[in-house]
């Protein structure tokens, strides 16, 4: 077993968002995410999403490199976001942080909780 290998960086975010429309616009989120993923040269293998009666949404973007998942609660001005990229062929840790930063900017969010897990 190679103990020097790190499977990847996993970023978990809980964000506060003042603009509720950003927490209810699934299509805008997916369009932004798909462009961000393209710019980072990642590969989408599938997307599953659902819009709730409360107007919040959930989405899981499965990547060849792992995933990006979100769940929004517009009634509480919050969302949770999960970004994980594996390091199979190269270290993607910087991409995880860059993607996390881009989502913080997209949502104009305040960070309530941020956890980084080196897997």
C-alpha positions as CSV (number, residue, x, y, z in Angstrom):
1,X,0.0,0.0,0.0
2,X,1.3,3.4,-1.0
3,X,0.9,5.7,2.0
4,X,2.1,8.8,0.1
5,X,-0.9,8.7,-2.2
6,X,-3.8,11.1,-1.5
7,X,-7.1,10.2,-3.2
8,X,-8.1,13.9,-3.3
9,X,-9.4,17.0,-1.6
10,X,-13.0,17.2,-0.4
11,X,-14.5,20.7,0.3
12,X,-17.7,21.0,2.3
13,X,-19.4,24.4,2.4
14,X,-22.4,25.8,4.2
15,X,-23.1,29.3,2.8
16,X,-25.4,32.1,3.7
17,X,-26.9,33.8,0.6
18,X,-28.9,37.1,0.7
19,X,-30.2,36.9,-2.9
20,X,-32.9,34.2,-2.6
21,X,-33.3,34.1,-6.4
22,X,-29.8,32.4,-6.5
23,X,-31.1,29.7,-4.2
24,X,-34.2,29.0,-6.4
25,X,-32.7,29.1,-9.9
26,X,-31.6,25.6,-10.7
27,X,-31.1,26.3,-14.4
28,X,-28.8,29.2,-13.7
29,X,-26.8,27.2,-11.2
30,X,-26.4,24.3,-13.7
31,X,-25.4,26.7,-16.5
32,X,-22.8,28.3,-14.3
33,X,-21.6,24.9,-13.1
34,X,-21.3,23.4,-16.5
35,X,-19.2,26.4,-17.8
36,X,-17.0,26.3,-14.7
37,X,-16.5,22.5,-15.1
38,X,-15.6,23.1,-18.8
39,X,-13.1,25.8,-17.9
40,X,-11.4,23.6,-15.4
41,X,-11.2,20.8,-18.0
42,X,-13.2,18.3,-16.0
43,X,-15.7,15.8,-17.5
44,X,-19.4,15.5,-16.7
45,X,-20.7,11.9,-16.7
46,X,-24.2,12.7,-15.5
47,X,-26.4,15.3,-13.7
48,X,-29.4,14.6,-11.5
49,X,-31.5,17.4,-10.1
50,X,-34.8,18.3,-8.4
51,X,-36.7,21.5,-7.8
52,X,-38.7,21.4,-4.5
53,X,-42.1,22.9,-3.8
54,X,-40.3,25.4,-1.5
55,X,-38.4,26.5,-4.6
56,X,-35.1,25.2,-3.3
57,X,-33.2,22.7,-5.3
58,X,-30.8,19.8,-5.1
59,X,-28.3,18.7,-7.8
60,X,-25.6,16.2,-8.1
61,X,-23.1,16.6,-10.9
62,X,-21.2,13.4,-11.4
63,X,-17.7,13.9,-12.8
64,X,-15.1,11.5,-14.1
65,X,-13.0,13.0,-11.4
66,X,-15.8,12.6,-8.7
67,X,-18.7,15.1,-8.0
68,X,-20.2,18.5,-7.1
69,X,-23.4,18.4,-5.1
70,X,-25.7,21.2,-3.8
71,X,-28.8,21.5,-1.7
72,X,-30.5,24.9,-1.2
73,X,-32.8,26.2,1.5
74,X,-34.2,29.6,0.3
75,X,-36.4,29.7,3.4
76,X,-33.2,29.9,5.5
77,X,-31.0,31.8,3.0
78,X,-28.6,28.9,3.0
79,X,-27.1,26.1,0.9
80,X,-24.7,23.3,1.4
81,X,-22.1,22.5,-1.3
82,X,-19.9,19.4,-1.6
83,X,-16.9,19.4,-4.0
84,X,-14.7,16.4,-4.4
85,X,-12.1,15.8,-7.1
86,X,-10.0,12.6,-7.1
87,X,-6.3,12.7,-7.7
88,X,-6.0,9.6,-9.9
89,X,-3.7,11.1,-12.6
90,X,-2.8,14.4,-11.0
91,X,-3.4,16.4,-7.9
92,X,-6.7,18.3,-8.3
93,X,-6.6,20.1,-4.9
94,X,-6.1,23.5,-6.4
95,X,-9.1,23.0,-8.7
96,X,-11.3,22.1,-5.7
97,X,-10.3,25.4,-4.0
98,X,-10.8,27.4,-7.2
99,X,-14.2,25.9,-7.9
100,X,-15.2,26.5,-4.3
101,X,-14.1,30.1,-4.6
102,X,-16.1,30.5,-7.8
103,X,-19.3,29.2,-6.2
104,X,-18.8,31.6,-3.2
105,X,-18.5,34.4,-5.7
106,X,-21.5,33.2,-7.8
107,X,-23.8,33.1,-4.7
108,X,-22.2,36.3,-3.2
109,X,-22.1,34.2,-0.1
110,X,-20.9,34.4,3.5
111,X,-19.2,31.2,4.6
112,X,-21.0,29.7,7.7
113,X,-18.9,26.6,7.7
114,X,-16.0,25.3,5.5
115,X,-14.3,22.0,6.0
116,X,-11.5,20.6,3.9
117,X,-10.8,16.9,4.0
118,X,-7.7,15.3,2.5
119,X,-9.0,11.9,1.6
